[in-house]
């Protein structure tokens, strides 16, 4: 299997980490994670993966905990494409939600 890892800077304090393993063009495992810099530490805000045998999204909460959302996409190539696109388009919304929850 081939493993590829990328880090894409979305701003000076925001990045997307993309990792996947493929075999003959088929995605076997993946992680797409949006992270923001808070107090000089990269903090994960949202993570897509298939770690539990199915594609899902984890919305991470300040102080620990997460909300797991099943994607309902069986094809991991499609799930990876969806995850990448969602983070690219919505990272600011995820960041604002996380920061709002930190103030509560």
Backbone atoms as SQL, in Angstrom:
CREATE TABLE atoms (id INTEGER PRIMARY KEY, chain TEXT, resi INTEGER, resn TEXT, atom TEXT, x REAL, y REAL, z REAL);
INSERT INTO atoms VALUES
  (1, 'A', 1, 'UNK', 'N', 0.839, -1.189, 0.000),
  (2, 'A', 1, 'UNK', 'CA', 0.000, 0.000, 0.000),
  (3, 'A', 1, 'UNK', 'C', 0.877, 1.244, 0.000),
  (4, 'A', 2, 'UNK', 'N', 0.389, 2.268, -0.660),
  (5, 'A', 2, 'UNK', 'CA', 1.073, 3.551, -0.692),
  (6, 'A', 2, 'UNK', 'C', 0.457, 4.490, 0.334),
  (7, 'A', 3, 'UNK', 'N', 1.325, 5.148, 1.107),
  (8, 'A', 3, 'UNK', 'CA', 0.843, 6.134, 2.064),
  (9, 'A', 3, 'UNK', 'C', 1.255, 7.519, 1.597),
  (10, 'A', 4, 'UNK', 'N', 0.305, 8.446, 1.622),
  (11, 'A', 4, 'UNK', 'CA', 0.588, 9.840, 1.265),
  (12, 'A', 4, 'UNK', 'C', 0.112, 10.735, 2.393),
  (13, 'A', 5, 'UNK', 'N', 0.923, 11.735, 2.709),
  (14, 'A', 5, 'UNK', 'CA', 0.603, 12.694, 3.754),
  (15, 'A', 5, 'UNK', 'C', 0.843, 14.094, 3.218),
  (16, 'A', 6, 'UNK', 'N', -0.122, 14.971, 3.428),
  (17, 'A', 6, 'UNK', 'CA', -0.021, 16.365, 3.009),
  (18, 'A', 6, 'UNK', 'C', -0.474, 17.269, 4.145),
  (19, 'A', 7, 'UNK', 'N', 0.124, 18.438, 4.212),
  (20, 'A', 7, 'UNK', 'CA', -0.372, 19.491, 5.100),
  (21, 'A', 7, 'UNK', 'C', -0.587, 20.720, 4.232),
  (22, 'A', 8, 'UNK', 'N', -1.814, 21.220, 4.226),
  (23, 'A', 8, 'UNK', 'CA', -2.189, 22.395, 3.450),
  (24, 'A', 8, 'UNK', 'C', -2.482, 23.537, 4.414),
  (25, 'A', 9, 'UNK', 'N', -1.791, 24.636, 4.259),
  (26, 'A', 9, 'UNK', 'CA', -2.062, 25.818, 5.078),
  (27, 'A', 9, 'UNK', 'C', -3.290, 26.520, 4.502),
  (28, 'A', 10, 'UNK', 'N', -4.283, 26.756, 5.347),
  (29, 'A', 10, 'UNK', 'CA', -5.507, 27.452, 4.961),
  (30, 'A', 10, 'UNK', 'C', -5.412, 28.937, 5.289),
  (31, 'A', 11, 'UNK', 'N', -4.595, 29.259, 6.307),
  (32, 'A', 11, 'UNK', 'CA', -4.274, 30.635, 6.697),
  (33, 'A', 11, 'UNK', 'C', -2.987, 30.529, 7.524),
  (34, 'A', 12, 'UNK', 'N', -2.564, 31.624, 8.106),
  (35, 'A', 12, 'UNK', 'CA', -1.355, 31.586, 8.943),
  (36, 'A', 12, 'UNK', 'C', -1.542, 30.734, 10.195),
  (37, 'A', 13, 'UNK', 'N', -2.784, 30.560, 10.626),
  (38, 'A', 13, 'UNK', 'CA', -3.052, 29.832, 11.872),
  (39, 'A', 13, 'UNK', 'C', -4.027, 28.661, 11.689),
  (40, 'A', 14, 'UNK', 'N', -4.224, 28.241, 10.456),
  (41, 'A', 14, 'UNK', 'CA', -5.164, 27.149, 10.178),
  (42, 'A', 14, 'UNK', 'C', -4.562, 26.233, 9.121),
  (43, 'A', 15, 'UNK', 'N', -4.759, 24.931, 9.320),
  (44, 'A', 15, 'UNK', 'CA', -4.217, 23.984, 8.346),
  (45, 'A', 15, 'UNK', 'C', -5.116, 22.754, 8.237),
  (46, 'A', 16, 'UNK', 'N', -4.946, 22.072, 7.116),
  (47, 'A', 16, 'UNK', 'CA', -5.637, 20.802, 6.872),
  (48, 'A', 16, 'UNK', 'C', -4.560, 19.730, 6.737),
  (49, 'A', 17, 'UNK', 'N', -4.693, 18.677, 7.520),
  (50, 'A', 17, 'UNK', 'CA', -3.801, 17.526, 7.421),
  (51, 'A', 17, 'UNK', 'C', -4.553, 16.425, 6.681),
  (52, 'A', 18, 'UNK', 'N', -3.947, 15.925, 5.627),
  (53, 'A', 18, 'UNK', 'CA', -4.568, 14.916, 4.769),
  (54, 'A', 18, 'UNK', 'C', -3.620, 13.719, 4.701),
  (55, 'A', 19, 'UNK', 'N', -4.108, 12.560, 5.087),
  (56, 'A', 19, 'UNK', 'CA', -3.337, 11.322, 4.986),
  (57, 'A', 19, 'UNK', 'C', -4.232, 10.248, 4.391),
  (58, 'A', 20, 'UNK', 'N', -3.668, 9.469, 3.499),
  (59, 'A', 20, 'UNK', 'CA', -4.424, 8.322, 3.013),
  (60, 'A', 20, 'UNK', 'C', -3.487, 7.200, 2.585),
  (61, 'A', 21, 'UNK', 'N', -4.009, 6.001, 2.628),
  (62, 'A', 21, 'UNK', 'CA', -3.316, 4.817, 2.132),
  (63, 'A', 21, 'UNK', 'C', -4.171, 4.247, 1.010),
  (64, 'A', 22, 'UNK', 'N', -3.503, 3.934, -0.099),
  (65, 'A', 22, 'UNK', 'CA', -4.232, 3.399, -1.246),
  (66, 'A', 22, 'UNK', 'C', -3.532, 2.164, -1.789),
  (67, 'A', 23, 'UNK', 'N', -4.318, 1.373, -2.471),
  (68, 'A', 23, 'UNK', 'CA', -3.808, 0.173, -3.124),
  (69, 'A', 23, 'UNK', 'C', -4.464, 0.104, -4.495),
  (70, 'A', 24, 'UNK', 'N', -3.641, 0.174, -5.530),
  (71, 'A', 24, 'UNK', 'CA', -4.130, 0.146, -6.917),
  (72, 'A', 24, 'UNK', 'C', -5.204, 1.203, -7.158),
  (73, 'A', 25, 'UNK', 'N', -4.978, 2.412, -6.618),
  (74, 'A', 25, 'UNK', 'CA', -5.893, 3.527, -6.843),
  (75, 'A', 25, 'UNK', 'C', -7.124, 3.533, -5.949),
  (76, 'A', 26, 'UNK', 'N', -7.246, 2.554, -5.083),
  (77, 'A', 26, 'UNK', 'CA', -8.407, 2.476, -4.195),
  (78, 'A', 26, 'UNK', 'C', -7.985, 2.883, -2.779),
  (79, 'A', 27, 'UNK', 'N', -8.715, 3.826, -2.205),
  (80, 'A', 27, 'UNK', 'CA', -8.429, 4.278, -0.842),
  (81, 'A', 27, 'UNK', 'C', -8.792, 3.171, 0.139),
  (82, 'A', 28, 'UNK', 'N', -7.835, 2.874, 1.019),
  (83, 'A', 28, 'UNK', 'CA', -8.052, 1.851, 2.038),
  (84, 'A', 28, 'UNK', 'C', -8.290, 2.477, 3.418),
  (85, 'A', 29, 'UNK', 'N', -7.544, 3.532, 3.724),
  (86, 'A', 29, 'UNK', 'CA', -7.659, 4.267, 4.983),
  (87, 'A', 29, 'UNK', 'C', -7.424, 5.737, 4.701),
  (88, 'A', 30, 'UNK', 'N', -8.083, 6.599, 5.486),
  (89, 'A', 30, 'UNK', 'CA', -7.848, 8.028, 5.310),
  (90, 'A', 30, 'UNK', 'C', -8.117, 8.795, 6.589),
  (91, 'A', 31, 'UNK', 'N', -7.491, 9.961, 6.675),
  (92, 'A', 31, 'UNK', 'CA', -7.762, 10.952, 7.715),
  (93, 'A', 31, 'UNK', 'C', -7.649, 12.322, 7.056),
  (94, 'A', 32, 'UNK', 'N', -8.657, 13.151, 7.235),
  (95, 'A', 32, 'UNK', 'CA', -8.610, 14.559, 6.860),
  (96, 'A', 32, 'UNK', 'C', -8.967, 15.321, 8.117),
  (97, 'A', 33, 'UNK', 'N', -8.039, 16.145, 8.584),
  (98, 'A', 33, 'UNK', 'CA', -8.250, 16.831, 9.853),
  (99, 'A', 33, 'UNK', 'C', -7.955, 18.317, 9.715),
  (100, 'A', 34, 'UNK', 'N', -8.909, 19.130, 10.174),
  (101, 'A', 34, 'UNK', 'CA', -8.708, 20.578, 10.229),
  (102, 'A', 34, 'UNK', 'C', -8.192, 20.928, 11.615),
  (103, 'A', 35, 'UNK', 'N', -7.113, 21.714, 11.660),
  (104, 'A', 35, 'UNK', 'CA', -6.489, 22.125, 12.914),
  (105, 'A', 35, 'UNK', 'C', -6.274, 23.629, 12.910),
  (106, 'A', 36, 'UNK', 'N', -6.360, 24.238, 14.092),
  (107, 'A', 36, 'UNK', 'CA', -6.087, 25.666, 14.226),
  (108, 'A', 36, 'UNK', 'C', -5.074, 25.874, 15.347),
  (109, 'A', 37, 'UNK', 'N', -4.344, 26.952, 15.250),
  (110, 'A', 37, 'UNK', 'CA', -3.316, 27.266, 16.235),
  (111, 'A', 37, 'UNK', 'C', -3.939, 28.075, 17.376),
  (112, 'A', 38, 'UNK', 'N', -3.919, 27.490, 18.568),
  (113, 'A', 38, 'UNK', 'CA', -4.453, 28.145, 19.764),
  (114, 'A', 38, 'UNK', 'C', -3.376, 28.070, 20.835),
  (115, 'A', 39, 'UNK', 'N', -2.964, 29.225, 21.313),
  (116, 'A', 39, 'UNK', 'CA', -1.924, 29.312, 22.343),
  (117, 'A', 39, 'UNK', 'C', -0.690, 28.494, 21.961),
  (118, 'A', 40, 'UNK', 'N', -0.240, 28.680, 20.726),
  (119, 'A', 40, 'UNK', 'CA', 0.981, 28.065, 20.181),
  (120, 'A', 40, 'UNK', 'C', 0.917, 26.542, 20.061),
  (121, 'A', 41, 'UNK', 'N', -0.304, 25.973, 20.038),
  (122, 'A', 41, 'UNK', 'CA', -0.478, 24.529, 19.862),
  (123, 'A', 41, 'UNK', 'C', -1.498, 24.281, 18.751),
  (124, 'A', 42, 'UNK', 'N', -1.207, 23.291, 17.895),
  (125, 'A', 42, 'UNK', 'CA', -2.166, 22.902, 16.867),
  (126, 'A', 42, 'UNK', 'C', -3.261, 22.063, 17.517),
  (127, 'A', 43, 'UNK', 'N', -4.484, 22.562, 17.409),
  (128, 'A', 43, 'UNK', 'CA', -5.639, 21.926, 18.044),
  (129, 'A', 43, 'UNK', 'C', -6.562, 21.368, 16.958),
  (130, 'A', 44, 'UNK', 'N', -6.862, 20.057, 16.996),
  (131, 'A', 44, 'UNK', 'CA', -7.803, 19.493, 16.018),
  (132, 'A', 44, 'UNK', 'C', -9.225, 19.975, 16.304),
  (133, 'A', 45, 'UNK', 'N', -9.913, 20.364, 15.245),
  (134, 'A', 45, 'UNK', 'CA', -11.279, 20.893, 15.350),
  (135, 'A', 45, 'UNK', 'C', -12.289, 19.914, 14.747),
  (136, 'A', 46, 'UNK', 'N', -11.966, 19.393, 13.571),
  (137, 'A', 46, 'UNK', 'CA', -12.833, 18.416, 12.910),
  (138, 'A', 46, 'UNK', 'C', -11.945, 17.377, 12.233),
  (139, 'A', 47, 'UNK', 'N', -12.394, 16.119, 12.295),
  (140, 'A', 47, 'UNK', 'CA', -11.611, 15.039, 11.694),
  (141, 'A', 47, 'UNK', 'C', -12.555, 14.085, 10.962),
  (142, 'A', 48, 'UNK', 'N', -12.184, 13.780, 9.746),
  (143, 'A', 48, 'UNK', 'CA', -12.854, 12.736, 8.973),
  (144, 'A', 48, 'UNK', 'C', -11.919, 11.539, 8.915),
  (145, 'A', 49, 'UNK', 'N', -12.457, 10.336, 9.087),
  (146, 'A', 49, 'UNK', 'CA', -11.644, 9.136, 8.921),
  (147, 'A', 49, 'UNK', 'C', -12.536, 7.915, 8.779),
  (148, 'A', 50, 'UNK', 'N', -11.884, 6.773, 8.634),
  (149, 'A', 50, 'UNK', 'CA', -12.621, 5.508, 8.592),
  (150, 'A', 50, 'UNK', 'C', -12.024, 4.540, 9.615),
  (151, 'A', 51, 'UNK', 'N', -11.580, 5.085, 10.744),
  (152, 'A', 51, 'UNK', 'CA', -10.880, 4.307, 11.771),
  (153, 'A', 51, 'UNK', 'C', -11.734, 3.201, 12.394),
  (154, 'A', 52, 'UNK', 'N', -13.022, 3.322, 12.408),
  (155, 'A', 52, 'UNK', 'CA', -13.878, 2.329, 13.055),
  (156, 'A', 52, 'UNK', 'C', -14.590, 1.440, 12.034),
  (157, 'A', 53, 'UNK', 'N', -14.021, 1.387, 10.833),
  (158, 'A', 53, 'UNK', 'CA', -14.585, 0.530, 9.795),
  (159, 'A', 53, 'UNK', 'C', -15.619, 1.198, 8.916),
  (160, 'A', 54, 'UNK', 'N', -15.871, 2.492, 9.138),
  (161, 'A', 54, 'UNK', 'CA', -16.814, 3.224, 8.301),
  (162, 'A', 54, 'UNK', 'C', -16.403, 4.699, 8.276),
  (163, 'A', 55, 'UNK', 'N', -16.758, 5.377, 7.201),
  (164, 'A', 55, 'UNK', 'CA', -16.411, 6.790, 7.057),
  (165, 'A', 55, 'UNK', 'C', -17.299, 7.631, 7.965),
  (166, 'A', 56, 'UNK', 'N', -16.652, 8.513, 8.731),
  (167, 'A', 56, 'UNK', 'CA', -17.398, 9.366, 9.650),
  (168, 'A', 56, 'UNK', 'C', -16.633, 10.671, 9.904),
  (169, 'A', 57, 'UNK', 'N', -17.345, 11.606, 10.526),
  (170, 'A', 57, 'UNK', 'CA', -16.775, 12.898, 10.907),
  (171, 'A', 57, 'UNK', 'C', -16.857, 13.010, 12.415),
  (172, 'A', 58, 'UNK', 'N', -15.754, 13.467, 13.018),
  (173, 'A', 58, 'UNK', 'CA', -15.734, 13.771, 14.443),
  (174, 'A', 58, 'UNK', 'C', -15.637, 15.284, 14.607),
  (175, 'A', 59, 'UNK', 'N', -16.624, 15.871, 15.264),
  (176, 'A', 59, 'UNK', 'CA', -16.559, 17.280, 15.645),
  (177, 'A', 59, 'UNK', 'C', -16.011, 17.310, 17.065),
  (178, 'A', 60, 'UNK', 'N', -14.788, 17.800, 17.196),
  (179, 'A', 60, 'UNK', 'CA', -14.104, 17.780, 18.488),
  (180, 'A', 60, 'UNK', 'C', -14.545, 18.950, 19.342),
  (181, 'A', 61, 'UNK', 'N', -14.607, 18.707, 20.644),
  (182, 'A', 61, 'UNK', 'CA', -15.097, 19.713, 21.587),
  (183, 'A', 61, 'UNK', 'C', -13.954, 20.223, 22.457),
  (184, 'A', 62, 'UNK', 'N', -13.981, 21.508, 22.803),
  (185, 'A', 62, 'UNK', 'CA', -12.976, 22.034, 23.724),
  (186, 'A', 62, 'UNK', 'C', -13.023, 21.250, 25.041),
  (187, 'A', 63, 'UNK', 'N', -11.885, 20.933, 25.580),
  (188, 'A', 63, 'UNK', 'CA', -11.837, 20.201, 26.834),
  (189, 'A', 63, 'UNK', 'C', -12.015, 18.704, 26.675),
  (190, 'A', 64, 'UNK', 'N', -12.106, 18.216, 25.459),
  (191, 'A', 64, 'UNK', 'CA', -12.263, 16.783, 25.214),
  (192, 'A', 64, 'UNK', 'C', -13.652, 16.441, 24.726),
  (193, 'A', 65, 'UNK', 'N', -13.794, 15.238, 24.312),
  (194, 'A', 65, 'UNK', 'CA', -15.078, 14.777, 23.797),
  (195, 'A', 65, 'UNK', 'C', -15.223, 15.084, 22.321),
  (196, 'A', 66, 'UNK', 'N', -16.169, 14.390, 21.707),
  (197, 'A', 66, 'UNK', 'CA', -16.428, 14.594, 20.292),
  (198, 'A', 66, 'UNK', 'C', -17.829, 14.134, 19.945),
  (199, 'A', 67, 'UNK', 'N', -18.309, 14.669, 18.853),
  (200, 'A', 67, 'UNK', 'CA', -19.596, 14.271, 18.298),
  (201, 'A', 67, 'UNK', 'C', -19.304, 13.512, 17.009),
  (202, 'A', 68, 'UNK', 'N', -19.689, 12.241, 16.941),
  (203, 'A', 68, 'UNK', 'CA', -19.416, 11.400, 15.781),
  (204, 'A', 68, 'UNK', 'C', -20.619, 11.421, 14.847),
  (205, 'A', 69, 'UNK', 'N', -20.349, 11.666, 13.561),
  (206, 'A', 69, 'UNK', 'CA', -21.412, 11.735, 12.559),
  (207, 'A', 69, 'UNK', 'C', -21.096, 10.756, 11.431),
  (208, 'A', 70, 'UNK', 'N', -21.948, 9.763, 11.247),
  (209, 'A', 70, 'UNK', 'CA', -21.803, 8.770, 10.184),
  (210, 'A', 70, 'UNK', 'C', -22.049, 9.445, 8.840),
  (211, 'A', 71, 'UNK', 'N', -21.149, 9.243, 7.875),
  (212, 'A', 71, 'UNK', 'CA', -21.286, 9.902, 6.573),
  (213, 'A', 71, 'UNK', 'C', -22.260, 9.200, 5.639),
  (214, 'A', 72, 'UNK', 'N', -22.406, 7.900, 5.764),
  (215, 'A', 72, 'UNK', 'CA', -23.288, 7.179, 4.856),
  (216, 'A', 72, 'UNK', 'C', -22.714, 7.039, 3.461),
  (217, 'A', 73, 'UNK', 'N', -21.392, 7.131, 3.347),
  (218, 'A', 73, 'UNK', 'CA', -20.707, 6.976, 2.063),
  (219, 'A', 73, 'UNK', 'C', -19.849, 5.720, 2.168),
  (220, 'A', 74, 'UNK', 'N', -20.209, 4.678, 1.449),
  (221, 'A', 74, 'UNK', 'CA', -19.487, 3.414, 1.525),
  (222, 'A', 74, 'UNK', 'C', -18.181, 3.405, 0.756),
  (223, 'A', 75, 'UNK', 'N', -18.117, 4.121, -0.341),
  (224, 'A', 75, 'UNK', 'CA', -16.913, 4.177, -1.168),
  (225, 'A', 75, 'UNK', 'C', -15.916, 5.150, -0.536),
  (226, 'A', 76, 'UNK', 'N', -14.760, 4.651, -0.101),
  (227, 'A', 76, 'UNK', 'CA', -13.797, 5.495, 0.608),
  (228, 'A', 76, 'UNK', 'C', -13.168, 6.548, -0.288),
  (229, 'A', 77, 'UNK', 'N', -13.069, 6.301, -1.594),
  (230, 'A', 77, 'UNK', 'CA', -12.586, 7.347, -2.508),
  (231, 'A', 77, 'UNK', 'C', -13.537, 8.536, -2.482),
  (232, 'A', 78, 'UNK', 'N', -14.835, 8.265, -2.515),
  (233, 'A', 78, 'UNK', 'CA', -15.838, 9.331, -2.468),
  (234, 'A', 78, 'UNK', 'C', -15.851, 10.004, -1.106),
  (235, 'A', 79, 'UNK', 'N', -15.696, 9.234, -0.043),
  (236, 'A', 79, 'UNK', 'CA', -15.687, 9.802, 1.308),
  (237, 'A', 79, 'UNK', 'C', -14.496, 10.742, 1.491),
  (238, 'A', 80, 'UNK', 'N', -13.333, 10.351, 0.982),
  (239, 'A', 80, 'UNK', 'CA', -12.144, 11.196, 1.064),
  (240, 'A', 80, 'UNK', 'C', -12.340, 12.493, 0.289),
  (241, 'A', 81, 'UNK', 'N', -12.883, 12.401, -0.906),
  (242, 'A', 81, 'UNK', 'CA', -13.157, 13.596, -1.716),
  (243, 'A', 81, 'UNK', 'C', -14.132, 14.516, -0.993),
  (244, 'A', 82, 'UNK', 'N', -15.185, 13.944, -0.411),
  (245, 'A', 82, 'UNK', 'CA', -16.172, 14.725, 0.334),
  (246, 'A', 82, 'UNK', 'C', -15.519, 15.429, 1.516),
  (247, 'A', 83, 'UNK', 'N', -14.691, 14.706, 2.271),
  (248, 'A', 83, 'UNK', 'CA', -14.028, 15.271, 3.456),
  (249, 'A', 83, 'UNK', 'C', -13.126, 16.438, 3.072),
  (250, 'A', 84, 'UNK', 'N', -12.315, 16.252, 2.047),
  (251, 'A', 84, 'UNK', 'CA', -11.422, 17.322, 1.588),
  (252, 'A', 84, 'UNK', 'C', -12.211, 18.574, 1.200),
  (253, 'A', 85, 'UNK', 'N', -13.261, 18.366, 0.438),
  (254, 'A', 85, 'UNK', 'CA', -14.071, 19.494, -0.028),
  (255, 'A', 85, 'UNK', 'C', -14.755, 20.207, 1.142),
  (256, 'A', 86, 'UNK', 'N', -15.296, 19.431, 2.074),
  (257, 'A', 86, 'UNK', 'CA', -15.982, 20.033, 3.211),
  (258, 'A', 86, 'UNK', 'C', -15.031, 20.887, 4.048),
  (259, 'A', 87, 'UNK', 'N', -13.848, 20.386, 4.342),
  (260, 'A', 87, 'UNK', 'CA', -12.886, 21.162, 5.127),
  (261, 'A', 87, 'UNK', 'C', -12.474, 22.421, 4.365),
  (262, 'A', 88, 'UNK', 'N', -12.200, 22.287, 3.076),
  (263, 'A', 88, 'UNK', 'CA', -11.818, 23.461, 2.276),
  (264, 'A', 88, 'UNK', 'C', -12.882, 24.546, 2.294),
  (265, 'A', 89, 'UNK', 'N', -14.134, 24.146, 2.243),
  (266, 'A', 89, 'UNK', 'CA', -15.237, 25.103, 2.139),
  (267, 'A', 89, 'UNK', 'C', -15.746, 25.600, 3.497),
  (268, 'A', 90, 'UNK', 'N', -15.568, 24.824, 4.560),
  (269, 'A', 90, 'UNK', 'CA', -16.240, 25.141, 5.824),
  (270, 'A', 90, 'UNK', 'C', -15.330, 25.304, 7.032),
  (271, 'A', 91, 'UNK', 'N', -14.009, 25.347, 6.858),
  (272, 'A', 91, 'UNK', 'CA', -13.114, 25.403, 8.005),
  (273, 'A', 91, 'UNK', 'C', -13.371, 26.627, 8.879),
  (274, 'A', 92, 'UNK', 'N', -13.714, 27.760, 8.294),
  (275, 'A', 92, 'UNK', 'CA', -13.979, 28.964, 9.100),
  (276, 'A', 92, 'UNK', 'C', -15.200, 28.759, 9.999),
  (277, 'A', 93, 'UNK', 'N', -16.210, 28.104, 9.468),
  (278, 'A', 93, 'UNK', 'CA', -17.421, 27.819, 10.248),
  (279, 'A', 93, 'UNK', 'C', -17.097, 26.876, 11.405),
  (280, 'A', 94, 'UNK', 'N', -16.292, 25.846, 11.131),
  (281, 'A', 94, 'UNK', 'CA', -15.882, 24.917, 12.198),
  (282, 'A', 94, 'UNK', 'C', -15.070, 25.635, 13.270),
  (283, 'A', 95, 'UNK', 'N', -14.197, 26.532, 12.841),
  (284, 'A', 95, 'UNK', 'CA', -13.372, 27.272, 13.795),
  (285, 'A', 95, 'UNK', 'C', -14.239, 28.163, 14.681),
  (286, 'A', 96, 'UNK', 'N', -15.149, 28.907, 14.067),
  (287, 'A', 96, 'UNK', 'CA', -16.035, 29.790, 14.832),
  (288, 'A', 96, 'UNK', 'C', -16.869, 29.004, 15.844),
  (289, 'A', 97, 'UNK', 'N', -17.370, 27.849, 15.445),
  (290, 'A', 97, 'UNK', 'CA', -18.162, 26.992, 16.339),
  (291, 'A', 97, 'UNK', 'C', -17.320, 26.543, 17.526),
  (292, 'A', 98, 'UNK', 'N', -16.091, 26.120, 17.265),
  (293, 'A', 98, 'UNK', 'CA', -15.205, 25.646, 18.323),
  (294, 'A', 98, 'UNK', 'C', -14.861, 26.781, 19.291),
  (295, 'A', 99, 'UNK', 'N', -14.499, 27.941, 18.753),
  (296, 'A', 99, 'UNK', 'CA', -14.145, 29.082, 19.602),
  (297, 'A', 99, 'UNK', 'C', -15.341, 29.544, 20.432),
  (298, 'A', 100, 'UNK', 'N', -16.531, 29.523, 19.854),
  (299, 'A', 100, 'UNK', 'CA', -17.752, 29.872, 20.583),
  (300, 'A', 100, 'UNK', 'C', -17.956, 28.912, 21.752),
  (301, 'A', 101, 'UNK', 'N', -17.726, 27.623, 21.517),
  (302, 'A', 101, 'UNK', 'CA', -17.884, 26.620, 22.580),
  (303, 'A', 101, 'UNK', 'C', -16.825, 26.795, 23.678),
  (304, 'A', 102, 'UNK', 'N', -15.654, 27.306, 23.324),
  (305, 'A', 102, 'UNK', 'CA', -14.617, 27.538, 24.327),
  (306, 'A', 102, 'UNK', 'C', -15.046, 28.610, 25.329),
  (307, 'A', 103, 'UNK', 'N', -15.860, 29.571, 24.877),
  (308, 'A', 103, 'UNK', 'CA', -16.299, 30.684, 25.730),
  (309, 'A', 103, 'UNK', 'C', -17.423, 30.287, 26.681),
  (310, 'A', 104, 'UNK', 'N', -18.104, 29.200, 26.395),
  (311, 'A', 104, 'UNK', 'CA', -19.253, 28.773, 27.214),
  (312, 'A', 104, 'UNK', 'C', -18.816, 28.271, 28.568);
